[in-house]
Amino acid sequence: MSKAALSFLILAIMAITADQLLPEPLETVGTVAKIAAGVFASLFVAALFVGRRIKFDPVLRQAKP
């Protein structure tokens, strides 16, 4: 898992946690937190796909003299 994917996963979990811990009267802030969680979860999935396409080629490494 790439660093970007991990950070998006943590941000999505934080947004869900913030939504769950908010009191009932703050409905608009809860809606914003749910939208943020959805965006971060989507970016997490996208980062996973992008991370799979970039392969490391060990042939490019040079041996140290």
Phi and psi restraints in degrees (value plus and minus 20) as a CYANA .aco file:
   2 SER   PHI     -95.8   -55.8
   2 SER   PSI     146.2   186.2
   3 LYS   PHI     -85.7   -45.7
   3 LYS   PSI     -55.8   -15.8
   4 ALA   PHI     -85.8   -45.8
   4 ALA   PSI     -63.3   -23.3
   5 ALA   PHI     -83.7   -43.7
   5 ALA   PSI     -61.8   -21.8
   6 LEU   PHI     -83.9   -43.9
   6 LEU   PSI     -61.4   -21.4
   7 SER   PHI     -88.0   -48.0
   7 SER   PSI     -57.5   -17.5
   8 PHE   PHI     -87.0   -47.0
   8 PHE   PSI     -55.9   -15.9
   9 LEU   PHI     -84.3   -44.3
   9 LEU   PSI     -64.0   -24.0
  10 ILE   PHI     -84.7   -44.7
  10 ILE   PSI     -61.6   -21.6
  11 LEU   PHI     -84.4   -44.4
  11 LEU   PSI     -58.5   -18.5
  12 ALA   PHI     -85.6   -45.6
  12 ALA   PSI     -62.5   -22.5
  13 ILE   PHI     -84.9   -44.9
  13 ILE   PSI     -59.2   -19.2
  14 MET   PHI     -84.9   -44.9
  14 MET   PSI     -58.9   -18.9
  15 ALA   PHI     -86.9   -46.9
  15 ALA   PSI     -60.1   -20.1
  16 ILE   PHI     -86.0   -46.0
  16 ILE   PSI     -61.2   -21.2
  17 THR   PHI     -84.0   -44.0
  17 THR   PSI     -62.1   -22.1
  18 ALA   PHI     -82.8   -42.8
  18 ALA   PSI     -58.8   -18.8
  19 ASP   PHI     -85.2   -45.2
  19 ASP   PSI     -59.9   -19.9
  20 GLN   PHI     -91.5   -51.5
  20 GLN   PSI     -50.0   -10.0
  21 LEU   PHI    -107.6   -67.6
  21 LEU   PSI     -30.0    10.0
  22 LEU   PHI     -93.5   -53.5
  22 LEU   PSI     124.9   164.9
  23 PRO   PHI     -91.0   -51.0
  23 PRO   PSI     142.0   182.0
  24 GLU   PHI     -78.0   -38.0
  24 GLU   PSI     -60.6   -20.6
  25 PRO   PHI     -83.8   -43.8
  25 PRO   PSI     -39.7     0.3
  26 LEU   PHI    -110.9   -70.9
  26 LEU   PSI      42.4    82.4
  27 GLU   PHI     -89.7   -49.7
  27 GLU   PSI     -57.3   -17.3
  28 THR   PHI     -88.8   -48.8
  28 THR   PSI     -58.3   -18.3
  29 VAL   PHI     -87.3   -47.3
  29 VAL   PSI     -55.5   -15.5
  30 GLY   PHI     -84.4   -44.4
  30 GLY   PSI     -58.3   -18.3
  31 THR   PHI     -85.3   -45.3
  31 THR   PSI     -61.3   -21.3
  32 VAL   PHI     -84.0   -44.0
  32 VAL   PSI     -59.6   -19.6
  33 ALA   PHI     -85.7   -45.7
  33 ALA   PSI     -57.4   -17.4
  34 LYS   PHI     -87.0   -47.0
  34 LYS   PSI     -60.9   -20.9
  35 ILE   PHI     -84.0   -44.0
  35 ILE   PSI     -63.2   -23.2
  36 ALA   PHI     -82.7   -42.7
  36 ALA   PSI     -59.9   -19.9
  37 ALA   PHI     -83.1   -43.1
  37 ALA   PSI     -60.6   -20.6
  38 GLY   PHI     -85.0   -45.0
  38 GLY   PSI     -61.5   -21.5
  39 VAL   PHI     -85.6   -45.6
  39 VAL   PSI     -65.3   -25.3
  40 PHE   PHI     -86.6   -46.6
  40 PHE   PSI     -55.9   -15.9
  41 ALA   PHI     -86.6   -46.6
  41 ALA   PSI     -59.8   -19.8
  42 SER   PHI     -84.7   -44.7
  42 SER   PSI     -62.0   -22.0
  43 LEU   PHI     -86.4   -46.4
  43 LEU   PSI     -52.5   -12.5
  44 PHE   PHI     -82.3   -42.3
  44 PHE   PSI     -67.0   -27.0
  45 VAL   PHI     -84.3   -44.3
  45 VAL   PSI     -61.2   -21.2
  46 ALA   PHI     -83.7   -43.7
  46 ALA   PSI     -60.0   -20.0
  47 ALA   PHI     -86.8   -46.8
  47 ALA   PSI     -52.8   -12.8
  48 LEU   PHI     -85.3   -45.3
  48 LEU   PSI     -62.6   -22.6
  49 PHE   PHI     -86.0   -46.0
  49 PHE   PSI     -62.9   -22.9
  50 VAL   PHI     -86.8   -46.8
  50 VAL   PSI     -58.2   -18.2
  51 GLY   PHI     -85.1   -45.1
  51 GLY   PSI     -48.4    -8.4
  52 ARG   PHI     -95.0   -55.0
  52 ARG   PSI     -47.3    -7.3
  53 ARG   PHI     -98.9   -58.9
  53 ARG   PSI     -44.5    -4.5
  54 ILE   PHI    -110.8   -70.8
  54 ILE   PSI      91.3   131.3
  55 LYS   PHI    -124.2   -84.2
  55 LYS   PSI     127.9   167.9
  56 PHE   PHI    -111.0   -71.0
  56 PHE   PSI     108.9   148.9
  57 ASP   PHI    -123.9   -83.9
  57 ASP   PSI      87.0   127.0
  58 PRO   PHI     -89.0   -49.0
  58 PRO   PSI     -33.2     6.8
  59 VAL   PHI     -88.5   -48.5
  59 VAL   PSI     -46.4    -6.4
  60 LEU   PHI     -93.3   -53.3
  60 LEU   PSI     -37.2     2.8
  61 ARG   PHI     -94.3   -54.3
  61 ARG   PSI     125.5   165.5
  62 GLN   PHI    -131.3   -91.3
  62 GLN   PSI     122.3   162.3
  63 ALA   PHI     -92.4   -52.4
  63 ALA   PSI     122.5   162.5
  64 LYS   PHI     -98.4   -58.4
  64 LYS   PSI     115.7   155.7
